Amino acid sequence: MILTCPSCATSYFTPDEAIGPGGRTVRCKSCRHTWRATLDEPLELSQSSTPTEAVSFGHRDEPEPESLAETPAPELPKAFRARAEQQRRLRRAAAHGVVWAGIASGFAALLASAWLFRVEVVELAPRTAAAYAAVGLTVNPTGLDFEAVTARPLHNDPGRVLVSGALRNVRDNERIAPPVRVALLDAHGAEIGHAVVRIDAAPVLPGRVQGFAALIPDPGARGQGIGVAFMLEEAEPRAAAPPARAA
């Protein structure tokens, strides 16, 4: 057993037999202190009915923060991917919007130009006059207006009607008259007959007029109206023409 001096705390190793079961008085060699030494009683341990829980000094589990509990870790990448995909869709939609806005702006500018320069367009492409007429725009690229159009049957030939009229230049420059189609209409607006008048005369000066006339057969004296129109598709540009007979 080990004996420890209660005065100077010096320890000594002594066999149990030297102390004996009844104990004995011993003296410290260092401080000469004496005390009564006895054998230590063995410690008897009884088995507990409930095992003692082992004390762990390791890492203690703590509850995760609420923010992480609300969004599990596996779901975070999905959220990032969804946000990235949404941003890509927004950028794609913005790009498409810019493209369509550009197309719409170009189309609006084209329509505005077609309306502002409709006369010039029809002069370059006479067939476009029908397209303008389809949307309610009457375009007169000739710069000539019809005036004083009348019709009367011939005294010596009642089966024919004389249609006459004039073309007035409403522009600031001289204009060449295109062929004129003259039609005789019945009471229902149906065409009875027609004639094409080609005015082989000098260009019409600004503010001046050029007359024309045509004879149209009218069997049965059914003529009740007159229709006149320019034949733009047959018009050919020419600088000038020698004076010719005109009504």
Residue pairs with C-beta under 8 A, 6 or more apart in sequence:
1 13
1 14
1 15
1 16
1 19
1 39
1 40
2 11
2 12
2 13
2 14
3 11
3 12
3 13
3 14
3 26
3 37
4 10
4 11
4 12
5 11
5 12
5 28
5 30
5 31
5 33
5 35
6 33
6 35
7 28
7 31
7 33
8 28
8 30
8 31
8 33
10 28
10 29
10 30
10 31
12 29
14 26
14 37
16 39
18 24
19 37
19 38
19 39
20 39
21 39
22 38
23 36
23 37
23 38
23 39
24 36
24 37
25 34
25 35
25 36
25 37
26 34
26 35
26 36
26 37
27 33
27 34
28 34
63 69
71 79
114 121
115 137
118 132
118 137
118 139
119 139
119 140
119 141
120 141
121 128
121 139
122 128
122 129
122 132
122 139
122 141
122 232
123 141
126 141
126 232
126 233
126 235
127 233
129 139
129 141
129 232
132 138
132 139
133 139
141 232
142 175
142 177
142 178
142 230
142 232
142 235
143 169
143 170
143 171
143 173
143 175
144 167
144 168
144 169
144 170
144 175
144 177
144 204
144 210
144 230
145 167
145 168
145 170
146 165
146 166
146 167
146 228
147 165
147 166
147 167
147 168
147 209
148 164
148 165
148 166
149 163
149 164
149 165
149 226
149 228
150 163
150 164
150 165
150 226
151 161
151 162
151 163
151 164
151 184
151 223
151 226
152 161
152 162
153 160
153 161
153 162
153 218
153 221
153 223
154 160
154 161
154 162
154 215
158 221
159 217
159 218
159 219
159 221
160 215
160 216
160 217
160 218
161 184
161 215
161 216
161 217
161 218
161 223
162 213
162 214
162 215
163 182
163 184
163 195
163 213
163 214
163 215
163 216
163 226
163 228
164 211
164 212
164 213
164 214
164 247
165 211
165 212
165 213
165 228
166 209
166 210
166 211
166 212
167 177
167 180
167 199
167 204
167 209
167 210
167 211
167 212
168 204
168 207
168 208
168 209
169 175
169 204
169 205
169 206
169 207
169 208
169 209
169 210
171 206
172 206
173 206
174 203
174 204
174 205
174 206
175 203
175 204
176 203
176 204
176 235
176 237
176 238
176 241
177 199
177 201
177 203
177 204
177 210
177 212
178 230
178 231
178 232
178 234
178 235
179 196
179 197
179 198
179 199
179 230
179 231
179 234
179 235
180 196
180 197
180 199
180 212
180 214
180 228
180 229
180 230
180 231
181 194
181 195
181 196
181 197
181 227
181 228
181 229
181 230
181 231
182 194
182 195
182 196
182 197
182 212
182 214
182 216
182 226
182 227
182 228
183 191
183 192
183 193
183 194
183 216
183 226
183 227
183 228
183 229
184 191
184 192
184 193
184 194
184 216
184 218
184 223
184 225
184 226
185 191
185 192
185 223
185 224
185 225
185 226
185 227
186 192
186 222
186 223
186 224
186 225
187 222
187 224
187 225
189 225
191 227
192 216
192 217
192 218
192 222
192 223
193 216
193 217
193 218
194 216
194 227
195 214
195 215
195 216
196 214
196 231
197 212
197 213
197 214
199 210
199 212
199 244
199 246
200 241
200 244
201 210
201 241
201 243
201 244
201 246
202 240
202 241
202 242
202 243
203 240
203 241
204 210
210 246
211 246
211 247
212 246
212 247
213 247
216 223
